[in-house]
Amino acid sequence: MKNRRKTIKDLEVSPLDANLREGTGISNLDGRLWEEMGSAVGRYFGDEAMVRARVAVESHYLIALSEAGVIRKLKSEEKKALKNLHKKITPKVYGDLRKIEAEMRHDVIAMTATMKKLLSRSTSLADVVGHGWVHWGLASEDVDNLARTSLLINYLGNVYLPEAAKILQAIVALVEKTRNVVIPGKTHFQPAIPTILGKEVALFGVRLSEQLLEIKKLRLRGKLTGAVGTLAAQRFAIPKINWRRFSKNFVESLGLEANPYTTQIEPRSRLVELLSKIALVNNILVDLSQDMRIYIGLDWLIQEVKREEFGSSAMPQKVNPIDFENAQGNALLSNWIIDGLARTLPVSWLQRDLVDKTILRNLGLPFGYSQISLISSAKGLLRVAPNLGQIDSALNSDWSIVAEGIQNYLRSRGKGDAYETLKELTRGKKLTESDIKTWIEKLEVEEPMKEDLRGISPKNYLGYSKENVLEMIREIKRTIKLLPLVR
């Protein structure tokens, strides 16, 4: 699958500068887990990253104005300086910018003031600055939506999807261990019919694969349409330029799909679509975590025991499924935030209000918590193995789980009361192999039919389970190859 997202590189903060002390953060992301993974999210969603991305958008806009003949032709070294200007937003420069913002009370104006200083001091673009071309014809949201979405695309490709590839690899590893392990199925948490443990695990991989590929191919939208979506300033000032074409080309040059029909804000339907897909990934992770915890509780999966770990402050025997519990909790937290974002972001009072501005400063939270869930799920999956003795004991403890096969076999051969007969024998009871075999011998059917029924057992009444496992492994591995790997 060809990746069409050609975005500006290095918008995020350098890893060396993404510093926050774990003991002072007020969330898992910027506190306890900052060193482990929070900094990877902060590099893309923190305010310093947003400033860098704004500067990059403004700089590329100046280059586009030059290429359209609106401002003077820029020299190659001037274009290069503009393309790299965002890298001059160091922690110190950012700190100075925040002081300016404290006085101006406007984040984008503070950014343009800083940008003008950088251009005037370190480039030959003082005339461009002096003429007033920096932030010419733009609304703040023209810059913000393009900056934020460019960072989001880079985060998905560089961090989120590579982490997702890891959980798919972990799923494949566990499926390979359990592809021939037959377990009693459970519906309504009651004995059902046999299935293969590897098939049940692989299902989560297929479900995740579908959503992750959808996320990878989703094209997010951006807009450059001015104060109320009409490009009025540009058209009035310089009417000879086809500004709608200019806008489309510029937005697409950033790797986004241009939306020409907006108010001051891009309506964000595509962003909400992305969030809904992240929410579905989270729900699958919740489902996976719950099932893994149940299998561990049934003692069908056993966890690797690590000597240095403690499972309880009171019960020394405990080996808790903490990774799956963490995965479930963080996936739920991510979805709670997504629910609010999805309801709020597409809504604006007439052409613009700023309710969304402060909310969008927290856009990294649902992605970060979902990423924790991905990481924790992968850890948990790599730590478990099938407990074959316990599974075999459970499988052979109740042969009533093959009753479905027997009654359908008999009905297909004309014994219409087979279901009712098996119901009398099995409902609410645990049957041994001997109970089933004795019942078969008493059937008033021909010997070849009895011979067929004698062959059924919990270990071979599996339908297409084995074929499905192999196909699902191939599907998951195909997805892994299509996803970006950790950089």
ROGUVO-682979 format. One record per residue: residue in one letter; y, z, x of N, C-alpha, C, O in turn. Coordinates in steps of 0.1 Angstrom, whole numbers, plus 5000, padded with zeros to 4 digits. Layout:
<nodes>
AYZXYZXYZXYZX...
</nodes>
This chain:
<nodes>
M498850005008500050005000501250005009501450095017K502149905007503349895015504350005011504750014999N504950075021505950175018507250115018507750065028R507950115007509250045005510450135008511550095007R510150265012511250355013511750355028511350425036K512750275030513450265043514750345042515750285038T514650465046515850555045516450585058515850555069I517550645058518250685071517350795077517050895071K517150785090516250875097517150995102518350985104D516451105105516951225111518151285103519051345109L518051275090519151345082518951495083519851575082E517651535084517351675084517851755096518051695107V517851885095518351965106517251965117516051965113S517651975129516651985140515752105139516352215135P514452105142513652225141514152335149513952455146L514852305160515352405169516452485163516852595167D517152425153518352485148518052545134518952605128A516852535129516452585116516052725117514852755116N516952815119516652955122517053045110518153035104L516153135107516353235097515353345100514153325102R515853475099515053585102514153625090514653635079E512853635092511853655081512153785074511953785062G512653885080512854015074514054015064514154115057T514853915065516153925057516153825045516953835036G515153725045515153625035514753685021514053785021I515353635011515053694997513953624989513753654978S513353514995512253454989511153434999511453445011N510053394994508953365003509253255013508853255024L510053155008510353035016511253075027511053025039D512353145025513253185036513053325041513853365049G511953385037511653515042510353515049510253465061R509353575043508053595050507453465055506753465066L507653355048506953225053507853135060507553015061W509053175064510053085070509453025083509452895084E508853095092508253035104507052955101506852845107E506252995091505052915088505352785082504752685086M506252785072506452655066507852645059508252535055G508552755057509852755050510852665057511652595051S510852675071511852595079511652445076512652375077A510452405074510152265072510852215059511252095058V510952305049511552275037513152285038513852195033G513552395045514952415047515652305055516852275053R514852235064515452125071515952015063516851935066Y515351995051515651885042516451925030517251845025F516352055026517052095014518152195016518852235006G518252245028519352335031520752265030520852145031D521752345030523152295028523552215041524252115040E523152255053523452185065522852045065523451945069A521652035060521051905058521851815049521951695051M522251875038523051805028524351755034524751635031V525051835042526251785049525951665058526651565058R524851675066524451565075524251445067524651335071A523551455056523251335048524451275041524551155040R525351365037526651315032527451235042527951125039V527451285054528151215065527451075068528150975070A526151075067525450955069525750855059525950735062V525750895046526050805035527450745037527750625035E528450835039529850795041529950695053530750595052S529250725064529250635075528750495072529350395076H527550495066526950365062527850285052527850165052Y528550365044529450305034530550235042530950125038L531150295052532150225060531650095066532349995067I530450105071529849985077529749875067530049755069A529249915055529149815044530449755040530549635037L531549845039532849795036533349685047533949585043S532949715059533349625070532649485068533149385069E531349495065530549375064530949295052530749175051A531549365042532049295030533449235032533949175023G534049265043535349215046536449305040537649255039V536149425035537149505029537949575040539249585039I537349625051538049675062537749595074536949505074R538449615085538349535097536949525102536149615099K536649425109535349405115535049515125535849535134L533949585124533649695133532849635145532049545144K533149695157532449655169531049715168530849815161S530149665176528749715176528649855180527849935174E529549895190529450045194530050135183529650245182E531050075175531550155164530550175153530450285147K529750065150528750085141527650185145527150265138K527350175158526350265164526850415162526050505159A528150435165528750565164528650615150528350735148L528950525140528850565126527450605122527250705115K526450525127525050545123524550675129523650735123N525150725139524750845146525650965143525451075149L526650945135527651045133527051175127527551285131H526151155118525551275111524851375121524751495118K524451315133523851405143524751495150524351595156K526051475148527151565154527351685145528151775149I526751685133526851805125525851915131524751925125T526251975141525452085147525652215140526552225131P524952315142525152445136526552495138527152555128K527152475149528552515151529552435143530352495136V529352305143530252225134530052255120531052265112Y528852285116528552325102529252455099529852465088G529252545108529952675106531452655104532052725096D531952575112533452545111533752475098534752505091L532852385093533052325080533052425069533852405060R532152515070532052615059533352705058533752745047K534052725070535352795069536352705062537152755055I536352575065537252485058536952485043537852485035E535752485040535352475026535752605018536152605007A535752715025536152845019537652835015537952905005E538452765022539852745018540052635008540752654998M539352525010539552415001538752424987539152364977R537752504987536852524975536352394970536152374958H535952304980535352174976534452124988534952094999D533152124985532252094996532351945002532351935014V532651854993532651714998534051685005534051615015I535151745000536351735007536351795021536851745031A535651915022535451975035534651895044534951885056M533651825039532851735047533651615052533551575064T534451555043535251435047536351485058536651405067A536851605056537851655066537151665080537751625090T535951715080535151725093534851595098534951565110M534451505089534051365094535251295100535151225110K536451315094537651245100537951305114538351225122K537751435116538051495129537051435139537451395150L535751425135534751375144535051225148534951185160L535451145138535751005141536950985149537050905158S537951065147539251055154539151095169539751045177R538251195171538151255184537151175193537451155205S536151115187535051065196534750915194533850865200T535550845186535350705184536650635185537750695186S536650505184537850415183538150385169538850285166L537750475160537950445145539150525139539150545127A540050565148541150645143541950565133542550615123D542050435135542850345126542150345112542850335102V540850335112540150335099540350465092540550465080V540250575100540550705094541950715088542250765077G542950675097544350685093544650595081545550635073H543950485079544250395068543750465055544250415044G542850555056542350625044541050565039540750585027W540250505047539050435043537850535041536950505034V537950655047536950755046536950805031537950855027H535850795025535650835011536550755001536950794991W536750625005537650544997536850494984535750444985G537450514973536850464960535650544955535050494945L535350654962534050724958534350844950535350914952A533450884941533451014935532451094944531551044950S532651234943531751314951530251294948529451294957E529951264935528551244931528051114936526851104937D528851014939528350894946527750934959526650884962V528351014966527851064979526651154978525651144984D526851254969525851364968524551304963523451344968N524551224953523251174947522451094958521251104959L523251014965522550934976522051014987520950994992A522851114991522451205002521251284998520251295006R521351344986520251434982518951354980517851404984T519051234974517851164972517251104985515951094986S518051064994517551025007516851135014515751115020L517351255014516651375020515351395013514351425019L515351384999514151414992513051314995511851344997I513351184996512351085000511851115014510651105016N512751145023512251175037511351305037510351305044Y511651405029510751525028509451485022508451525028L509351405012508151365006507251295016506051325017G507851205023507051125033506651195046505651175051N507551285050507351355063506651485062505951525071V506751555050506251685049505251705037504051735039Y505751675025504951705013503651625013502551685011L503751495013502551415012501551435024500351435021P502051455036501051485047500351615044499151635047E501051715039500351845035499351815024498251875024A499651735015498751695004497551625009496451645004A497651545020496551475026495551585032494351565032K496151695037495251795043494351865032493251885035I494951885020494051945010492951845006491851895003L493351715005492251625002491151625013489951605009Q491551635025490551645036489751765034488551765037A490351875030489552005028488651995017487552045017I489051925006488151894995486951814999485851844995V487251705006486151625011485151705019483951695018A485651795028484751875036483851965028482651985031L484452025017483652115009482652035001481552074998V483051914996482151834988480951784997479851784992E481251755009480151715018479051835019477851805021K479551955019478652065020477852095007476852155008T478452044996477852084983477451964975477251984963R477351844981477051724973475651724967475351644958N474751804972473451814967473051954961471851984959V474052034959473852174955473952174939475052154934V472852194933472852204918473152344913472652434918I474052354903474452474898474352474882474352364877P474152584876474252584861475652554857476652624861G475852454848477152434843477652544833476752614828K478952554832479452654823480452594814481452534818T480252604800481252564791481452694782480552754778H482752724779483152844773482652964781482453074776F482452934794481953034804480553084800480153194804Q479853004792478453034789477552924795478052814798P476252954797475352854803475452724795475252724783A475552614802475652484796474452404801473252434798I474652294809473652214815473852204830475052234834P472952174838473152164852474152064856474351964850T474752084868475651994874475652014889474852094894I476351934896476351944911477652004915478751964911L477652104923478852174927479852084934481052084932G479251994943480151894949480851804940482051764942K480251774929480851684919482051764912483151704910E481851884910482951964903484151984913485251974908V483851994926484952014936485651874937486851864938A484851764938485451634940486351594929487251514931L486051644917486951604905488351644908489351574905F488551754915489951794918490551704928491751674927G489751654937490251554947490751424940491751374944V489951384931490251254924491551274916492351184915R491651384909492851414901494051424909495151374906L493951494920495151504929495451364935496651334936S494451294939494651164945495451074936496451004940E495151074923495850994913497351024913498250934913Q497651154913499051194912499851174925500951134925L499151194936499851184949500151034952501151004958L499250944948499550804949500750764940501550674944E500850824928501950794919503250844926504250774925I503150964932504351014938504750924950505950894952K503850874957504150794969504850664965505750614972K504350604954504950474950506150484941506850384939L506450604936507650614927508950584935509150644946R509750504929511050464935512150554929512450534917L512750634936513850714931515150634930515250534938R515950674921517150594919518450664925518450784927G519350574928520650624933521750544926521550434921K522950594927524050524921525350534930525550634936L526050424930527450424935528250344925528450224926T528750424916529450354904530850424901531450384891G531250514909532550574907532650684898531650744894A533950714893534250844886533550854873533150964868V533450734865532750744852531750624851531350594840G531350574862530350474862530750334861529950244857T532050304863532550164861533050094873533449974872L533050164885533650104897535050054895535449964901A535750134887537150094883538050094896538949994897A537950194904538850204916538750084925539650024929Q537450044928537249934937537649804931538349724938R537349784918537749654912539249634911539749524913F539949744907541349734906542049714919542949634920A541549784930542249774943541949634950542849574955I540649594949540249464956539449384946538149384948P539949314937539249244927538349124932537449084925K538649074944537948954948536448984952535648894953I536149114954534849154958533949174945534449234935N532749134945531849164935531249304937530249314944W531949394932531549534935530249584929529549674934R529849524918528549554913527449514922526449584925R527549394928526649344938526649434950525649464956F527849464955528049554966527349684964526649734973S527549744953526949874949525449864950524749944956K524849764944523449744943522849734957521849794961N523449644965523049624979523049744987522149774995F524149824986524349944994523250044990522650104999V523050074978522150174973520750134978519950214983E520350004977519049954981518849964996517749975001S519949955003519849965018519450095022518950115034L519650195014519250335017517750365012517350475013G517150265007515750275003515550324988514550374984L516650324981516650364967516750244957517150134961E516350274945516550174934517950194928518250304924A518750094928520150104923520150114908519450034901N520850214903521050224888522550184885523450264889P522850074879524250034877524850094864526050094862Y523950164856524450204843524450364843523450424840T525550414845525650564847526950614841527850534838T527150744840528450814839528850844854528550764863Q529450954856529750994870528451034877528251024889I527451064869526151104875525051004871525150934861E524150984880522950904877522050984868521851104870P521550924857520951004846519751084850519351174843R519151054862518051134868516751134861515851224862S516451034853515151014846514051004857512951064855R514350934867513250914877513051044885511951064889L514051114888513951244894513051344886512151414891V513351344873512551424864511151374863510151454862E510951244864509551194865508851244877507651284876L509551244889508951294901508551444899507451484902L509551524894509251664891508051684882507251784884S507951604872506751614863505451594870504451654867K505451494880504251474887503951584897502851614899I504951644903504751764911504251874903503351954907A504751884890504251994881502751964878502052064877L502351844876500951814874500051844886498951894884V500551814898499851854910499652004910498652054913N500752074907500652224906499652274896498852364899N499552204884498652254874497152224879496252304876I496952114886495652084892495252194902494152234903L496252234910496052334920495752474913494852544918V496352504902496052624894494652614889493852714891D494252504884492852484879491852494890490852564889L492152434901491252444913491152584918490052634920S492252654919492252794923491452884914490652974919Q491652864901490852954892489352924893488553024893D488952794893487552764894486952824907485852874907M487652804918487152854931486953014930486053064936R487953074924487853224923486653264914486053364917I486353184904485253214895483953194903483053274903Y483853084910482653054918482353164929481253204932I483553214935483453324944482953454937482153524942G483553474925483153594917481653584913481053694912L481153474910479753454907478853464919477653474917D479453474930478753474943478053344946477053334953W478553234940477953104943478653034955478052954962L479853084958480553044970480853174978481253274972I480553174991480853284999481953255009482053135014Q482853345011483953325020483653375035482953465037E484153295044484053335058484653475060485753505056V483953565066484453695069485053705082484453675093K486353745083487053755095487253895099487853975091R486753935110486754085114488154145113488254265109E489154075117490454125118491154145105492254205104E490554085094491254095081490854215073489754275075F491654255063491354365054491454305040492454235037G490554335031490554285018491154385008491554344997S491254515012491754615003492154735011491554765021S493254805006493654935013492755045009492755155016A491855024999491055134994489555104996488755194998M489154974994487754944994487454855006487754735006P486754915016486554835028485654715027485654635036Q484854715016483854605015484554475010483954365010K485754475005486354364998486754245008487254265018V486354125003486853995009487453924997486753844991N488753934995489353884984489753734986489953684997P489753664975490053514975491553494976492153434967I492253554986493653564986494353434988495453414982D493653334994494253204996494453134982495453074979F493353144974493453084961494353154952495053094943E494453284953495453364945496853324949497753314940N497153314962498453264967498753124961499853094957A497753044962497952904957498252904943499252824939Q497552974935497852974920499253034917499952984909G499553144924500853204921502053124925503053114917N501953054936503052964940503152844932504252794930A502052784928502052674919502652704906503452624900L502352824901502952864888504452884890505252844881L504952944901506352964903507052834904508152814899S506452734911507052604913507252544899508352484896N506252554890506352494877507352564868508052494860W507552694870508552754862509952704865510752684856I510252674878511452624882511652474877512652434872I510552404879510552264874510852254860511552164855D510352344852510552334837512052344834512552274826G512752434841514252454839514952324844515852284838L514552274856515252154861515052034852516051964850A513852014847513551904839514351904826514651804820R514652024821515452034809516952024811517651984802T517352054823518852064826519351944832520451894829L518651884842519251784851519651654843520651594847P518951614833519351484826520551504817521051414811V521051634815522051664805523451684812523551754822S524451624806525851644811526851644800526651574790W527951714801528951714791529851594793530551574803L529751494784530351374784530151304798528951294802Q531151264805530951184818530551274830529951224839R530851404829530551494841530951634838531951664832D530051724843530451864845529651914857528751844862L529852034861529352084873528152184872527852254881V527652194860526552284858525352254867524752344873D525152124869524052074877524252104892523252104899K525552114896525852124910525152244917524452224927T525352354911524752474917523252474915522552534924I522752424904521352414902520652334912519652364917L521252214915520652124925520652174939519852124947R521452284942521352344955520052414957519652444968N519252424946517952494947516852394945515652434942L517052264946516052164944514852184953513752144950G515052234965513952254974512952354970511852354975L513352444961512452554958511152514951510052554956P511152424941509852384935509052314945507752324945F509652224953508852154963508252254974507052234978G509052344978508552444988507452524983506452554990Y507552574970506452664965505252574962504152624964S505452454958504252364957503552344970502352334971Q504452324980503852314994503052434998501952415005I503552554995502752674998501452664991500352704997S501452624979500152614971499152514978497952544979L499752404982498852304989498252365002497052355004I499052435010498652495022497552605020496552605026S497852685010496952795007495652745001494552795004S495652644993494452584987493552524998492352544998A494152455007493452395018492752505027491652495031K493452615030492952725037491752785030490652815036G491852805017490752865009489552775009488452825010L489752645007488652555007487852545020486652535020L488552555031487952545044487152675047486452675057R487352775040486852905043485552935035484853035038V485152855025484052885016482852795019483052685024A481652845016480452775017479552815006479652925000P478552725002477652754990476752864994476152865005N476452964985475453064986474253014980473953044968L473352944987472252874981471252964974470752934964G471053084980470053174974470553224960469753224951Q471753264959472353314947472353204936472153224924I472753074941472752964931471452934926471252914914D470452924935469052894930468553004920467852974910S468853124923468453234914469153214900468453234890A470453184900471153164887470553044880470453044868L470252934888469752814882468452834875468152774864N467552914881466152924876466053044866464953064861S467153114864467053234856467053204841466653284833D467453084838467553044823467252894822468152814824W466052864817465752724816466252664802465952554799S466952744794467452694782468552584785468852514776I468952574797470052484800469552334800470352244802V468252314799467652184798467352144783466852034781A467752234774467452204760468052084755467552004746E469352054760470051934755469151804758469051724750G468651804770467851684774466651674766466251564762I465951784763464751774755464951734741464251644736Q465951784735466251754721466651604719466351534709N467451554729467951414728466751324731466651214725Y465851364740464751274743463851264730463451154726L463551384724462751374712463351304700462651234693R464651324698465351254687465351104689465251024680S465451054702465450914705464050854702463950734701R463050934700461750884698461250924684460050934681G462250954675461950974661461751114656461451134644K461851214664461651344660462951404656463651474664G463351384643464751404639465151554638466251584638D464151644637464451784636464451854650464451974651A464551774661464351834674465551934677465252044683Y466751904673467851994676467652124670467752234676E467352124657467152244650465952334655466052454656T464952264659463752324665464152394678463752514681L464852324687465252384699466252494697466352594705K467052484687468052594684467352724681467652824686E466252714673465452834670464852894683464753014684L464452804692463852854704464752914714464453014720T466052854715466852884727468152964724468553034732R468652954712470053004709470153154712469453234705G471053194721471253334724470153394732470053524734K469253314738468153364746468153304760468653204762K467553384769467253334782465753294783464953374780L465453174787464153124787463653094802464453054810T462453124804461853094817461252954817461152894807E460852914829460152784830458952784822458552694815S458252904822456952914814457252904799456452834792D458352964794458652954780458852804776458352764765I459552724784459852584780458552504781458252424772K457752534792456452454793455552484782454852394777T455452614778454552654767454952584754454152534746W456252584751456752514739456452364739456152314729I456552304751456252164752454852134748454452034741E453952214753452552194751452152214736451152154731K452952284729452652304714453252194706452952184694L454052104712454652004704453551904698452551874705E453851854686452951764680453451624683453851554674V453351584696453751454700452651394709451751464713E452751264712451751204721451851254735452951304740E450751244743450651294756451651234766452251314774P451951104765452951044774454351114773455051124782M454651144760455951214758455951354764456951394770K454851424762454751554768454851544784455451634790E454251444789454351424804455751404808456151464819D456451324801457851304804458651444804459451474813L458451514793459151644791458751744802459551824806R457551744807457151834817457951814830458051904838G458451694831459151664844460551714844461151704855I461151754833462551794833462651934839461752024837S463751954846463952084852465452104855466152004855P465952224857467352244860467852164872469052134873K466952134881467352074894467351914893467951854902N466851864882466851714882467451664869467551534867Y467951744860468651704848470051684852470951774848L470451584858471751564865472551444861473651424866G471951354852472651234849473051154861472251124870Y474351114861474851034873475651124882476551074889S475351254883476151344891476151294906477251294912K475051254911475051224925475751094928476451084938E475650994919476350874921477850894920478650844927N478250984910479651014908480251084921481351054925V479451174927479951234939480251134950481351144956L479351044952479550944963480750864960481550834969E480950814948482050734944483350814946484350754950M483350934941484651014942484951044957486151044960I484051074966484351084980484950964985485950974993R484450844982485150724987486550714982487450674989E486750744969488050734963489050834970490250794973I488650954973489551054979489851004993490951014998K488850965001489050915014489950795014490750775024R489850705005490850595004492250645002493150585008T492450744994493750794991494350855004495450845008I493450935011493850995024494450885034495450915040K493750775034494250665043495550605039496350555047L495850615026497150565021498350655022499450615021L497950785024499050885024499550895039498750875048P500850935041501350955054500651075060500451175053L500451075073499851195080500951275086502151235087V500551395090501551485096502151425109501451375117R503451435109504151375121504551485131505051455141
</nodes>
